[in-house]
Amino acid sequence: MAGKFVISLTRAKDDADRATVAFVVANAAVAGDKDVVMFLSLEGVRLSQKGYADDVHESGFADRKSTRLNSSHSQQSRMPS
């Protein structure tokens, strides 16, 4: 199990701070060459909808494009667009 992260995200626009922190942690883990799974439930599922996350931003953090998981290290989503 060492080197693997599962991050459960239940927030989106209703709590931009928590949503942003989850992606910052996931991005840091991927950058550290760790396997990462993001589990989205409740409001967090909305982040999988195309365009929904475009304006989710918490002050003090980099914008969404900077915290997006690096696709060269992560698997492509199998969810329909």
C-alpha positions as CSV (number, residue, x, y, z in Angstrom):
1,M,0.0,0.0,0.0
2,A,2.9,2.3,0.4
3,G,3.1,4.9,-2.3
4,K,-0.7,4.9,-3.0
5,F,-3.2,7.6,-2.2
6,V,-7.0,7.5,-2.3
7,I,-8.5,11.0,-1.9
8,S,-12.2,11.2,-1.2
9,L,-13.7,14.5,-2.4
10,T,-17.3,15.4,-1.3
11,R,-17.2,19.1,-2.0
12,A,-17.2,21.4,-5.1
13,K,-18.5,24.9,-5.4
14,D,-20.2,24.6,-2.0
15,D,-16.7,24.5,-0.3
16,A,-14.0,25.6,-2.8
17,D,-11.3,25.5,-0.1
18,R,-11.8,21.7,0.5
19,A,-12.2,21.0,-3.2
20,T,-9.0,22.9,-4.0
21,V,-7.0,21.3,-1.2
22,A,-8.0,17.8,-2.4
23,F,-6.6,18.5,-5.9
24,V,-3.4,20.2,-4.5
25,V,-2.7,17.0,-2.4
26,A,-3.4,14.7,-5.3
27,N,-1.2,16.8,-7.6
28,A,1.6,16.7,-5.0
29,A,1.3,12.9,-4.7
30,V,1.4,12.5,-8.5
31,A,4.5,14.8,-8.6
32,G,6.1,12.5,-6.0
33,D,5.5,9.5,-8.3
34,K,2.7,8.1,-6.2
35,D,-0.4,6.3,-7.5
36,V,-3.5,8.4,-6.9
37,V,-7.2,7.6,-7.0
38,M,-9.7,10.4,-6.6
39,F,-13.1,9.2,-5.3
40,L,-15.8,11.8,-6.0
41,S,-19.1,11.6,-4.2
42,L,-21.9,14.0,-3.2
43,E,-21.1,17.5,-4.5
44,G,-17.7,16.3,-5.6
45,V,-19.2,14.4,-8.5
46,R,-20.1,17.7,-10.2
47,L,-16.4,18.3,-10.7
48,S,-16.4,15.5,-13.3
49,Q,-18.9,17.5,-15.5
50,K,-17.2,19.3,-18.3
51,G,-16.8,23.0,-17.5
52,Y,-18.2,22.8,-14.0
53,A,-14.8,23.2,-12.3
54,D,-13.6,26.0,-14.5
55,D,-14.5,28.7,-11.9
56,V,-13.8,26.8,-8.7
57,H,-10.9,28.7,-7.2
58,E,-9.9,29.5,-3.6
59,S,-7.7,32.5,-2.9
60,G,-4.2,31.6,-1.8
61,F,-4.1,28.6,-4.1
62,A,-3.0,28.3,-7.7
63,D,-5.7,28.3,-10.3
64,R,-7.4,25.0,-11.4
65,K,-5.2,24.6,-14.5
66,S,-2.1,24.5,-12.2
67,T,-3.6,21.9,-9.9
68,R,-5.0,19.6,-12.5
69,L,-3.5,16.1,-12.3
70,N,-0.7,15.6,-14.8
71,S,-2.3,13.2,-17.3
72,S,1.1,11.8,-18.2
73,H,1.3,10.3,-14.7
74,S,-2.4,9.4,-14.2
75,Q,-4.8,7.2,-16.0
76,Q,-7.4,8.8,-18.3
77,S,-10.8,9.0,-16.8
78,R,-13.2,6.3,-18.0
79,M,-16.2,8.4,-17.3
80,P,-18.3,9.6,-20.3
81,S,-18.0,13.3,-21.2
